[in-house]
């Protein structure tokens, strides 16, 4: 199950991505925001990050204007590896190499089609499990 949230800048993309998840038969929970009214991204990033870190949700998706604010906020939660992705290669590599568990995207910097492509790659790519990647990930955990 996927945890998904946005701020006002990512609201339209979140709506599109939730429909895409539904079309793919992927269950999700919407953590907000529920409109394009100005709001604070940490208020939505943190609950998603906490839910993913607790194991309640397998992965998370966070959308704001650039993806950067959401990733900074999410990465403050122990056990979260949130990655901003703006291309297919980064989405694949961050899953294979970093075992990223939250995808962050910027609705103001990528197209809707690119957001769908990145989401599918992120959700469908497994962690490689290579010893070198496990070693590197262990070095970033407190």
C-alpha positions in Angstrom: 0.0 0.0 0.0 1.2 3.5 -0.9 1.0 6.6 1.2 0.6 9.8 -0.9 0.5 13.5 -0.1 1.2 16.9 -1.6 1.1 20.5 -0.8 -0.9 23.1 -2.8 1.7 23.1 -5.6 1.4 19.3 -6.1 -2.4 19.0 -5.7 -3.3 18.4 -9.3 -0.5 15.9 -9.8 -1.6 14.0 -6.7 -5.1 13.7 -8.1 -3.7 12.4 -11.4 -1.4 9.9 -9.6 -4.1 8.6 -7.3 -6.2 7.8 -10.4 -3.2 6.1 -12.0 -2.6 4.0 -8.8 -6.3 3.1 -8.8 -6.1 2.1 -12.5 -3.1 -0.1 -11.7 -5.0 -1.7 -8.8 -2.5 -0.3 -6.3 -4.1 0.6 -2.9 -3.1 4.0 -1.4 -4.0 6.4 1.4 -4.3 10.1 0.7 -2.7 12.1 3.5 -3.7 15.5 1.9 -3.6 18.3 1.0 -7.1 18.3 -0.1 -7.1 21.5 -2.2 -4.8 24.0 -3.9 -5.2 26.4 -0.9 -1.7 27.5 0.3 -0.3 25.1 3.0 2.9 24.0 4.5 4.6 21.0 3.0 6.1 19.6 6.2 2.6 19.1 7.6 2.0 16.5 4.8 5.5 15.1 4.4 6.0 14.1 8.0 2.9 11.9 8.4 3.7 10.0 5.2 7.3 9.5 6.3 6.3 8.3 9.7 3.8 5.9 8.3 6.3 4.5 5.8 9.0 4.3 8.5 6.6 2.4 10.8 5.9 -0.1 8.0 2.3 0.7 7.7 2.9 1.6 4.1 5.4 0.0 1.8 6.3 3.2 0.0 5.3 6.9 -0.2 4.9 9.5 -2.9 5.2 13.2 -2.1 4.6 16.0 -4.5 5.2 19.7 -4.2 6.4 22.4 -6.6 10.0 21.1 -6.9 10.0 17.9 -4.7 12.9 19.4 -2.7 10.9 20.6 0.3 9.1 17.4 0.7 12.3 15.4 0.5 14.0 17.5 3.1 11.1 17.1 5.5 10.6 13.4 4.9 14.3 12.6 5.3 14.2 14.0 8.9 12.3 10.8 9.8 14.6 7.9 10.9 14.4 5.1 8.3 13.3 7.2 5.4 15.2 7.5 2.2 13.3 10.0 0.2 14.6 10.8 -3.3 13.6 13.6 -5.6 13.4 12.2 -9.1 12.9 14.1 -12.3 13.8 11.4 -14.8 13.5 7.6 -15.3 17.2 6.8 -14.7 17.1 8.4 -11.3 13.9 6.7 -10.3 15.3 3.3 -11.2 18.8 3.9 -9.7 17.4 5.2 -6.4 15.4 2.0 -5.9 18.1 -0.4 -7.1 21.0 1.3 -5.2 19.5 3.3 -2.4 16.4 1.3 -1.6 14.5 4.7 -1.5 11.2 4.3 0.1 9.6 7.7 -0.7 9.5 9.2 -4.2 9.4 13.0 -4.3 8.5 14.9 -7.4 8.1 18.5 -8.5 4.8 19.4 -10.3 6.4 22.6 -11.5 9.4 21.0 -13.0 8.2 17.8 -14.7 5.3 17.0 -17.0 2.4 14.9 -16.0 3.5 12.1 -18.5 7.0 12.2 -16.9 5.5 12.0 -13.4 3.5 8.9 -14.4 6.6 7.3 -15.9 8.8 8.0 -12.9 6.1 6.7 -10.5 5.8 3.4 -12.4 9.5 2.9 -12.5 9.9 3.7 -8.8 7.1 1.4 -7.8 8.1 -1.5 -10.1 11.9 -1.5 -9.5 13.1 -3.7 -6.6 16.2 -3.0 -4.5 19.1 -4.9 -5.9 20.2 -6.2 -2.5 23.9 -6.0 -3.6 26.3 -6.1 -0.6 27.9 -2.8 -1.7 24.5 -1.0 -1.7 23.6 -2.5 1.7 26.9 -1.4 3.1 26.4 2.2 1.8 22.9 2.4 3.1 24.1 1.3 6.5 26.5 4.2 6.5 23.7 6.8 6.3 21.5 5.3 9.0 22.1 6.8 12.5 
